[in-house]
Amino acid sequence: MGCRNIGLRTGSIRRTCKTKGFSAIELVITVSILMILVTMCIPLVNSVFQTYRFRGAVSYATGAIQTTRYRALQNGCLFQANFTAAGSTFQVQSACDPANPGVFSPLAASDPLGGVLPISGSGTVVTLSANTSFIFHPGGRVDSPQAGATGNTTFTISQGGKQAIITVSRYGNIKTTFQ
């Protein structure tokens, strides 16, 4: 990066300096290309995040069903999970009070499944196809007023053009089909 003197035959000395680096036009072109690439990638990244959030909401709903079933097995009493389409929420109730056998009451707010909980996470709005209830027995059986002839209960969670069909069998097996 230094300068050097070059002697000419005529006796004069000429000073030449070689500079290293990029010219302003090269930098402008490079930055412009990068900005175009970033602009093209933003919709793809947004789509990936929406899909990730949607799958997270579906996983949260199926996890709530499994956890409620496990709680019924563990505590030896009836539990119920109610999914409400109007607010895309669910609430877990138990019938574990010996003073009121068979009467469902909401879990305490301090319980991880207590209160009315949204299915969707932050920034994701999902919709349920219908109100759906599951009653979990201590022996592992799952009943639902919405169950079909086979005993399976199916409901759909959707967001935008994405759908997940969740099928819960009479014995608590959960099958999720993404469309």
C-alpha positions as CSV (number, residue, x, y, z in Angstrom):
1,M,0.0,0.0,0.0
2,G,3.0,2.2,-0.1
3,C,4.1,4.7,-2.8
4,R,7.3,4.3,-4.7
5,N,9.3,6.5,-6.9
6,I,9.9,5.4,-10.5
7,G,12.9,6.9,-12.3
8,L,12.4,7.8,-15.9
9,R,15.2,7.8,-18.5
10,T,14.9,11.6,-18.8
11,G,16.1,12.0,-15.3
12,S,12.8,12.9,-13.8
13,I,11.2,11.0,-11.0
14,R,7.6,10.0,-11.0
15,R,5.7,9.0,-7.9
16,T,3.1,6.2,-8.3
17,C,0.8,4.9,-5.6
18,K,-1.2,1.7,-5.8
19,T,-4.4,1.9,-3.7
20,K,-6.2,-1.2,-2.5
21,G,-10.0,-1.4,-1.8
22,F,-13.2,-1.0,-3.6
23,S,-14.5,2.0,-5.5
24,A,-17.7,3.7,-4.6
25,I,-19.5,2.3,-7.6
26,E,-18.5,-1.3,-6.7
27,L,-19.9,-0.8,-3.2
28,V,-23.1,0.7,-4.4
29,I,-23.7,-2.2,-6.9
30,T,-22.9,-4.8,-4.2
31,V,-25.2,-3.2,-1.6
32,S,-28.0,-2.9,-4.3
33,I,-27.8,-6.6,-5.1
34,L,-27.9,-7.5,-1.4
35,M,-30.9,-5.4,-0.9
36,I,-32.7,-7.0,-3.8
37,L,-31.9,-10.5,-2.4
38,V,-33.1,-9.5,1.1
39,T,-36.3,-8.1,-0.3
40,M,-37.0,-11.3,-2.2
41,C,-36.3,-13.4,1.0
42,I,-38.6,-11.5,3.4
43,P,-41.9,-13.2,2.2
44,L,-40.3,-16.6,2.4
45,V,-39.1,-16.0,5.9
46,N,-42.5,-14.7,7.0
47,S,-44.2,-17.8,5.5
48,V,-41.8,-20.0,7.4
49,F,-42.5,-18.2,10.6
50,Q,-46.3,-18.4,10.1
51,T,-46.0,-22.2,9.4
52,Y,-43.9,-22.6,12.5
53,R,-46.4,-20.7,14.6
54,F,-49.3,-22.7,13.2
55,R,-47.7,-26.0,13.8
56,G,-46.9,-24.8,17.3
57,A,-50.6,-24.0,18.0
58,V,-51.6,-27.5,16.7
59,S,-48.9,-29.1,18.9
60,Y,-50.1,-27.1,21.9
61,A,-53.7,-28.3,21.4
62,T,-52.7,-31.9,21.0
63,G,-50.4,-31.6,24.0
64,A,-53.3,-30.3,26.1
65,I,-55.4,-33.3,25.1
66,Q,-52.6,-35.7,26.0
67,T,-51.8,-33.9,29.3
68,T,-55.4,-33.9,30.4
69,R,-55.7,-37.6,29.7
70,Y,-52.5,-38.3,31.7
71,R,-53.9,-36.2,34.5
72,A,-57.1,-38.4,34.6
73,L,-54.9,-41.6,34.7
74,Q,-52.7,-40.1,37.4
75,N,-55.3,-38.7,39.7
76,G,-57.9,-41.5,39.2
77,C,-60.8,-39.2,38.4
78,L,-62.6,-37.7,35.4
79,F,-61.1,-34.8,33.6
80,Q,-62.7,-32.7,30.8
81,A,-61.1,-30.5,28.1
82,N,-63.4,-28.1,26.4
83,F,-62.3,-26.4,23.1
84,T,-64.3,-23.3,22.2
85,A,-64.4,-22.2,18.6
86,A,-65.6,-18.6,19.4
87,G,-62.3,-17.6,21.0
88,S,-60.1,-20.4,19.9
89,T,-59.5,-21.3,23.5
90,F,-59.6,-24.4,25.8
91,Q,-60.3,-25.0,29.4
92,V,-59.5,-28.1,31.5
93,Q,-61.9,-29.2,34.3
94,S,-61.7,-32.0,36.8
95,A,-64.3,-34.0,38.8
96,C,-61.9,-34.9,41.5
97,D,-63.7,-33.2,44.4
98,P,-65.0,-36.1,46.7
99,A,-67.8,-33.8,48.0
100,N,-69.1,-33.4,44.4
101,P,-68.4,-36.6,42.5
102,G,-69.0,-36.3,38.8
103,V,-69.3,-32.5,38.9
104,F,-66.6,-30.7,36.7
105,S,-65.0,-27.6,38.1
106,P,-62.2,-25.6,36.4
107,L,-58.6,-26.2,37.5
108,A,-57.0,-23.6,39.8
109,A,-55.4,-20.7,38.0
110,S,-52.0,-21.7,39.5
111,D,-52.2,-25.0,37.6
112,P,-50.4,-24.9,34.2
113,L,-53.7,-26.0,32.6
114,G,-55.8,-23.8,34.8
115,G,-58.0,-21.0,33.4
116,V,-59.2,-20.4,29.9
117,L,-56.1,-20.7,27.6
118,P,-55.7,-19.6,24.0
119,I,-54.7,-22.2,21.5
120,S,-52.6,-19.8,19.5
121,G,-49.4,-18.3,20.6
122,S,-48.1,-14.8,20.1
123,G,-48.9,-13.2,16.7
124,T,-50.8,-16.2,15.5
125,V,-54.6,-16.3,15.1
126,V,-56.1,-19.7,14.6
127,T,-59.7,-20.8,14.3
128,L,-61.4,-24.0,15.4
129,S,-64.0,-25.7,13.3
130,A,-66.4,-26.3,16.1
131,N,-66.8,-26.5,19.9
132,T,-65.4,-29.8,21.0
133,S,-65.3,-31.5,24.4
134,F,-63.4,-34.5,25.6
135,I,-64.1,-36.5,28.8
136,F,-61.1,-38.5,30.1
137,H,-61.7,-41.5,32.3
138,P,-59.3,-42.8,34.9
139,G,-59.0,-46.1,32.9
140,G,-57.8,-44.3,29.8
141,R,-61.1,-44.1,27.8
142,V,-61.9,-40.9,26.0
143,D,-65.5,-39.9,25.4
144,S,-66.9,-36.9,23.5
145,P,-70.4,-35.7,22.6
146,Q,-69.0,-35.0,19.2
147,A,-67.7,-38.5,18.6
148,G,-68.7,-40.2,15.4
149,A,-69.9,-43.8,15.0
150,T,-66.4,-45.1,15.3
151,G,-65.9,-43.3,18.6
152,N,-63.3,-41.0,17.1
153,T,-63.6,-37.2,17.5
154,T,-62.4,-34.9,14.8
155,F,-61.9,-31.2,14.8
156,T,-60.0,-28.8,12.6
157,I,-57.6,-26.0,13.4
158,S,-56.9,-23.6,10.6
159,Q,-55.0,-20.4,9.9
160,G,-55.0,-18.7,6.5
161,G,-54.9,-21.5,3.9
162,K,-53.4,-24.0,6.3
163,Q,-55.5,-26.7,8.1
164,A,-54.7,-29.4,10.6
165,I,-57.3,-32.1,11.1
166,I,-57.0,-33.6,14.6
167,T,-58.6,-37.0,15.3
168,V,-58.7,-38.4,18.8
169,S,-59.6,-42.0,19.2
170,R,-61.7,-43.5,22.0
171,Y,-58.5,-44.6,23.7
172,G,-56.6,-41.3,23.4
173,N,-54.6,-41.9,20.3
174,I,-54.1,-38.6,18.5
175,K,-53.6,-38.3,14.7
176,T,-52.9,-35.0,13.1
177,T,-53.2,-34.5,9.4
178,F,-51.8,-31.3,7.8
179,Q,-53.4,-30.0,4.6
